[in-house]
Amino acid sequence: MPDRIVDPKLLLRSEVADMIPIKVGAKYNAFSEVKSRLNIEPLRMGANENPYGPSPLVVQAIQKKITEVHRYPDNTCYELSKKMAAFHGVEPGRLMFDCGSESIMAKLINYCIKPGDKILSFSPSFPFINIIGQAAGADLISLAHEDDLSFSVEKFCEALANGVRYVYLCMPNNPTGTYFLGPELEKIIAAAHPETLFILDEAYVEFAVNKSDYPDAIKILEAAQQPYISLRTMSKAYALAGMRIGYAITYCEEFTALLKPGPVFNVGLLTLEAAMAALEDTDHLERYINIVSSERTRIEKELKSKNIQFFNSAGNFVCLSLPTLEQAQVIETKMQSVGIFVKSQKGRNNEGVVRITIGRPEDNDKVLDNLTL
C-alpha cells in the first residue's frame, strides 16, 4: 500500500472535480431491505417506470433473438431507424440512437457546449442538465416557477436576452410535469437568437397526448426555423427501462451526422429487437397511456380534497409542492417505511417537491391512503 494516495481530483478537469453530487434514485439495497423487513414487494413509484411491463411482442422478439447474442449488433440501427422515421414522419438521417437519452445529452459536452456558454432551463428540472453543464464549464441559468406553480414566459424571454447559447426545455418537465402552451413557446422562440440550440427533453411526451392544450414543440420550432434536438426515450411509455434505449430527432441530417461519432456499438442486439417490437404494438402503448391519464385525473382530485398543492402534470407522475426540502424528505421516508418508494428533491429556493409515479389503481390507492403532510 503506498504511503501517499494521489488526490483523485488532481486527475480531473476542475469543472468535473468541483461538481456537486446529485441524487439519481433509490439504491437497490433499499428495495431489498424494505422487502425483507415488511415481507412485501415494495411499490417502486419513484422512477416513473411502467408497472405493466412491455408488450408481449417485445418478449417474443427478445426470445427469438437471444441465441444470437454472441454477434455484434447493427451499429447503424438501420431497421430501427426506418421504423422510427416512419413513425415520426422524419428522414432516418435525422435520428440517432444510444444507451438512453442521457448518453446523447452527454455528447453535447464533447461536441457543442463550451466553457462560459450559457444554458437556460427550469428550476427544478431534470438534474442531468446540471451535470453536463458543470462538466462543460457552462453557466447554468435556472428559472424558478411562480407561486402558482407555473413558469413565467416573460422571465424566460428576459433571460434569453443575456446571450443564452442553449435552451434546455424539458416538456413535460421532470419533476413537475408542467409545460408551456403553444403561443408561449412561440414567444420564447421569437426571443431567442436564431443560432440558439433548443435541447428538448421529451422523455414523457407520450403521456401528454390527452392534454388538449399540449403543443407540438417540434412543429413550432421547425416553423420558426430554430435549431433543435429532441431527446426521446423508450424507457417510460414503452416499458423498456432495463433495455436502455434512447434516441434523438434533430432539426437536420447534417447536425445528426456531426453528433454521431462515438462508441462503435452503443445499442445492444436485444435492445434493438425490443425497440422495434415495442413500436409495432400501438394498442399496448395506447392502453397504458389511457390508464395513466385516467389515474392522473383521479389522483389529482384526491390531492385537492386533501388540500395538497401539486403541479399541473402531463407526465406519468404527479408532483407535490412543499414549503421546505426537509418536509419533502420526511414524506419520502414515511412512505418508504410502509414499502412505497417515491422521490423527493429540492424545489424552488429552499422548497421541496415529491414526485410520485402513477402506478396501477391499487398502487395509487395505497399511496393516497398513506400520504399525509
Stockholm file with secondary structure:
# STOCKHOLM 1.0

chainA/1-373         MPDRIVDPKLLLRSEVADMIPIKVGAKYNAFSEVKSRLNIEPLRMGANENPYGPSPLVVQAIQKKITEVHRYPDNTCYELSKKMAAFHGVEPGRLMFDCGSESIMAKLINYCIKPGDKILSFSPSFPFINIIGQAAGADLISLAHEDDLSFSVEKFCEALANGVRYVYLCMPNNPTGTYFLGPELEKIIAAAHPETLFILDEAYVEFAVNKSDYPDAIKILEAAQQPYISLRTMSKAYALAGMRIGYAITYCEEFTALLKPGPVFNVGLLTLEAAMAALEDTDHLERYINIVSSERTRIEKELKSKNIQFFNSAGNFVCLSLPTLEQAQVIETKMQSVGIFVKSQKGRNNEGVVRITIGRPEDNDKVLDNLTL
#=GR chainA/1-373 SS CCSSCCCGGGGSCHHHHTCCCCCCSCCHHHHHHHHHHHSSCCEECSSCCCTTCCCHHHHHHHHHHGGGTTSCCCTTCHHHHHHHHHHHTSCGGGEEEESSHHHHHHHHHHHTCCTTCEEEEEESCCTHHHHHHHHHTCEEEEEECCTTSCCCHHHHHHHHTTTCCEEEEESSCTTTCCCCCHHHHHHHHHHSCTTCEEEEECTTGGGGTTCTTCCCHHHHHHHTTCCEEEEEESSSTTCCGGGCCEEEEESCHHHHHHHCCSCSCCSCHHHHHHHHHHHHCHHHHHHHHHHHHHHHHHHHHHHHHTTCCBCCCCSSEEEEEESSHHHHHHHHHHHHHTTEECEEEECSTTCEEEEEECCCHHHHHHHHHHCCC
#=GC SS_cons         CCSSCCCGGGGSCHHHHTCCCCCCSCCHHHHHHHHHHHSSCCEECSSCCCTTCCCHHHHHHHHHHGGGTTSCCCTTCHHHHHHHHHHHTSCGGGEEEESSHHHHHHHHHHHTCCTTCEEEEEESCCTHHHHHHHHHTCEEEEEECCTTSCCCHHHHHHHHTTTCCEEEEESSCTTTCCCCCHHHHHHHHHHSCTTCEEEEECTTGGGGTTCTTCCCHHHHHHHTTCCEEEEEESSSTTCCGGGCCEEEEESCHHHHHHHCCSCSCCSCHHHHHHHHHHHHCHHHHHHHHHHHHHHHHHHHHHHHHTTCCBCCCCSSEEEEEESSHHHHHHHHHHHHHTTEECEEEECSTTCEEEEEECCCHHHHHHHHHHCCC
//
